[in-house]
Amino acid sequence: MPYINVKFTKGSATQEQKAKIIEGVSNVLRDVIDKDPAATFVVIDEVLHEDWGVGGLPVLDYWRKTGKSASVKK
């Protein structure tokens, strides 16, 4: 029984996008290692922006410094 944990910052994906992620990850395991999607667990954790870092900085500071940002979905 595979267990896949996907993490991204809160608000990065809509409910519909999350459903597609769950389906897609389950299908990858089916296609690559022949695991039944019915036996594959996918958990999505949304992490607050202040609890996420990249490039040695809190993500919001990184985005300000680099001009890169993620679109936030509601």
N, CA and C of each residue as an Amber inpcrd file, in Angstrom:
protein
   222
   0.8280000  -1.1820000   0.0000000   0.0000000   0.0000000   0.0000000
   0.8730000   1.2450000   0.0000000   1.0430000   1.8930000  -1.1290000
   1.8390000   3.1220000  -1.1650000   1.1460000   4.2700000  -0.4390000
   1.9540000   5.1070000   0.1560000   1.4950000   6.3250000   0.8150000
   2.3260000   7.4630000   0.2350000   1.6660000   8.4200000  -0.3990000
   2.3340000   9.5670000  -1.0170000   1.8820000  10.8280000  -0.2910000
   2.8570000  11.6470000   0.1180000   2.5490000  12.8940000   0.8100000
   2.9930000  14.0570000  -0.0690000   2.0320000  14.8860000  -0.4670000
   2.2970000  16.0470000  -1.3100000   2.1210000  17.2880000  -0.4390000
   3.1030000  18.1740000  -0.4740000   3.0190000  19.3990000   0.3250000
   3.2280000  20.6060000  -0.5810000   2.4350000  21.6280000  -0.3450000
   2.6430000  22.9140000  -0.9890000   2.0270000  23.9940000  -0.1240000
   2.3220000  25.2420000  -0.4670000   1.8350000  26.3350000   0.3600000
   0.3160000  26.4710000   0.2540000  -0.2640000  26.8640000   1.3640000
  -1.7160000  26.9910000   1.4730000  -2.2570000  27.9120000   0.3860000
  -3.3140000  27.4630000  -0.2640000  -3.9630000  28.2530000  -1.2940000
  -3.3520000  28.0960000  -2.6740000  -2.3760000  27.1990000  -2.8220000
  -1.7040000  27.0260000  -4.1140000  -2.5390000  26.2540000  -5.1200000
  -3.5420000  25.5200000  -4.6590000  -4.3450000  24.7040000  -5.5750000
  -5.8110000  24.7360000  -5.1620000  -6.6590000  24.6740000  -6.1520000
  -8.1000000  24.5860000  -5.9110000  -8.4630000  23.1420000  -5.5610000
  -9.6740000  22.9220000  -5.1130000 -10.1380000  21.5610000  -4.8220000
 -10.0610000  20.6930000  -6.0790000 -10.4270000  21.2680000  -7.2210000
 -10.3740000  20.5200000  -8.4830000  -8.9330000  20.1420000  -8.8290000
  -7.9920000  21.0560000  -8.6170000  -6.5890000  20.7550000  -8.8800000
  -6.0620000  19.6820000  -7.9290000  -6.4820000  19.7410000  -6.6870000
  -6.0730000  18.7170000  -5.7220000  -6.5730000  17.3450000  -6.1580000
  -7.8110000  17.2830000  -6.6290000  -8.3660000  16.0110000  -7.1120000
  -7.5370000  15.4730000  -8.2780000  -7.1070000  16.3610000  -9.1670000
  -6.2720000  15.9400000 -10.3000000  -4.9020000  15.4620000  -9.8370000
  -4.3400000  16.1050000  -8.8260000  -3.0530000  15.6810000  -8.2700000
  -3.1900000  14.2730000  -7.6890000  -4.2330000  14.0510000  -6.9140000
  -4.4530000  12.7370000  -6.3110000  -4.6040000  11.6730000  -7.3950000
  -5.4010000  11.9610000  -8.3970000  -5.5900000  11.0160000  -9.4990000
  -4.2850000  10.7790000 -10.2550000  -3.5800000  11.8590000 -10.5560000
  -2.3440000  11.7470000 -11.3280000  -1.2610000  10.9620000 -10.6110000
  -1.0740000  11.2410000  -9.3220000  -0.0600000  10.5240000  -8.5510000
  -0.4330000   9.0450000  -8.4590000  -1.6960000   8.7670000  -8.2380000
  -2.1530000   7.3750000  -8.1740000  -1.9070000   6.6610000  -9.5030000
  -2.1560000   7.3560000 -10.5950000  -1.9400000   6.7670000 -11.9230000
  -0.4630000   6.5380000 -12.2130000   0.4050000   7.4180000 -11.7450000
   1.8470000   7.2150000 -11.9320000   2.2850000   5.9200000 -11.2450000
   1.8330000   5.7140000 -10.0200000   2.1980000   4.4780000  -9.3150000
   1.6200000   3.2510000 -10.0130000   0.4270000   3.3750000 -10.5550000
  -0.1660000   2.2720000 -11.3190000   0.6830000   1.9650000 -12.5420000
   1.0640000   3.0110000 -13.2810000   1.7910000   2.8350000 -14.5370000
   3.2350000   2.3900000 -14.3360000   3.8800000   2.8710000 -13.2880000
   5.3060000   2.6130000 -13.1030000   5.5650000   1.3470000 -12.2920000
   4.8080000   1.1530000 -11.2100000   5.1000000  -0.0200000 -10.3610000
   3.8760000  -0.9150000 -10.1640000   2.8840000  -0.7430000 -11.0480000
   1.7210000  -1.6330000 -11.0820000   0.9450000  -1.6850000  -9.7650000
   0.8140000  -0.5470000  -9.1030000   0.0380000  -0.4810000  -7.8610000
  -1.4060000  -0.0730000  -8.1650000  -2.3200000  -0.7620000  -7.5610000
  -3.7380000  -0.4650000  -7.7290000  -4.0530000   0.8880000  -7.0900000
  -4.6250000   1.8330000  -7.8410000  -4.9790000   3.1250000  -7.2520000
  -5.8950000   3.0030000  -6.0310000  -6.6870000   1.9490000  -5.9650000
  -7.5710000   1.7620000  -4.8160000  -6.7890000   1.4660000  -3.5350000
  -5.5340000   1.0690000  -3.6880000  -4.6940000   0.7680000  -2.5260000
  -3.6110000   1.8180000  -2.3190000  -3.7030000   2.9310000  -3.0370000
  -2.7060000   4.0000000  -2.9380000  -3.2970000   5.1640000  -2.1550000
  -2.5980000   5.5560000  -1.1120000  -3.0380000   6.6780000  -0.2800000
  -2.2620000   7.9230000  -0.6710000  -2.9670000   9.0070000  -0.9420000
  -2.3500000  10.2830000  -1.2730000  -2.8830000  11.3100000  -0.2740000
  -1.9550000  11.9630000   0.4240000  -2.3300000  12.9850000   1.4030000
  -1.7180000  14.3080000   0.9570000  -2.5290000  15.3330000   0.9070000
  -2.0540000  16.6720000   0.5650000  -2.0300000  17.5060000   1.8430000
  -0.8690000  18.0510000   2.1420000  -0.7180000  18.9700000   3.2710000
  -0.5000000  20.3710000   2.7230000  -1.2920000  21.2970000   3.2050000
  -1.0890000  22.6990000   2.8530000  -0.3360000  23.3670000   4.0000000
   0.7880000  23.9560000   3.6650000   1.6670000  24.5700000   4.6500000
   1.5080000  26.0850000   4.5780000   1.4020000  26.7130000   5.7360000
   1.3080000  28.1780000   5.7610000   2.5730000  28.7840000   5.1490000
   2.4290000  29.9120000   4.4960000   3.5740000  30.5680000   3.8570000
   4.7040000  30.8470000   4.8420000   4.3520000  31.2270000   6.0630000
   5.4050000  31.5350000   7.0390000   6.1370000  30.2820000   7.5280000
   5.6170000  29.1060000   7.1870000   6.2500000  27.8460000   7.5830000
   6.9640000  27.1670000   6.4130000   7.1490000  27.8610000   5.3170000
   7.7630000  27.3070000   4.1070000   8.9570000  28.1630000   3.7410000
  10.0590000  27.5250000   3.3860000  11.2400000  28.2790000   2.9870000
  11.8360000  27.7420000   1.7030000  12.5300000  28.5970000   0.9870000
  13.2300000  28.2150000  -0.2420000  14.4190000  29.1530000  -0.4070000
  15.5050000  28.6450000  -0.8960000  16.6800000  29.4860000  -1.1160000
  17.2320000  30.1040000   0.1560000  17.0090000  29.4530000   1.2890000
  17.5130000  29.9720000   2.5590000  16.6730000  31.0810000   3.1610000
  15.4940000  31.3170000   2.5850000  14.6270000  32.4030000   3.0550000
  13.2010000  31.9050000   3.2530000  12.4320000  32.5660000   4.1290000
  11.0010000  32.2930000   4.1310000  10.4530000  32.5650000   2.7310000
   9.5110000  31.7690000   2.2930000   9.0710000  31.8340000   0.8980000
   8.5960000  33.2370000   0.4750000   7.8950000  33.9450000   1.3540000
   7.4340000  35.2810000   0.9700000   8.6060000  36.2300000   0.7430000
   9.6490000  36.1180000   1.5700000  10.8560000  36.9340000   1.3640000
  11.5600000  36.5360000   0.0780000  11.6150000  35.2380000  -0.2000000
  12.2300000  34.7530000  -1.4360000  11.5080000  35.3280000  -2.6500000
  10.1810000  35.2970000  -2.6170000   9.4030000  35.8320000  -3.7310000
   9.6550000  37.3180000  -3.9090000   9.7270000  38.0610000  -2.8000000
   9.9970000  39.4970000  -2.8840000  11.3860000  39.7490000  -3.4750000
  12.3610000  38.9990000  -3.0140000  13.7520000  39.1860000  -3.4450000
  13.9490000  38.8190000  -4.9150000  13.3310000  37.7470000  -5.3530000
  13.5620000  37.2310000  -6.7080000  12.5360000  37.7070000  -7.7190000
  11.4170000  38.2410000  -7.2400000  10.3470000  38.6190000  -8.1490000
   9.5300000  37.4280000  -8.6110000   9.8790000  36.2420000  -8.1070000
   9.1310000  35.0390000  -8.4400000   8.0270000  34.8690000  -7.4150000
   6.8840000  34.4560000  -7.8710000   5.7990000  34.1670000  -6.9320000
   4.9190000  33.0770000  -7.5010000   4.2090000  32.4480000  -6.6270000
   3.2370000  31.4370000  -7.0300000   1.8720000  32.0790000  -7.0370000
   1.0460000  31.6760000  -7.9740000  -0.3110000  32.1930000  -7.9430000
  -1.0590000  31.4990000  -6.8220000  -1.8530000  32.2660000  -6.1210000
  -2.6030000  31.7220000  -5.0000000  -4.0480000  31.5740000  -5.4350000
  -4.5650000  30.3640000  -5.3420000  -5.9380000  30.0630000  -5.7320000
  -6.8210000  30.0290000  -4.4970000  -8.0400000  30.3530000  -4.6770000
  -9.0190000  30.2740000  -3.5610000  -9.9940000  29.1700000  -3.8430000
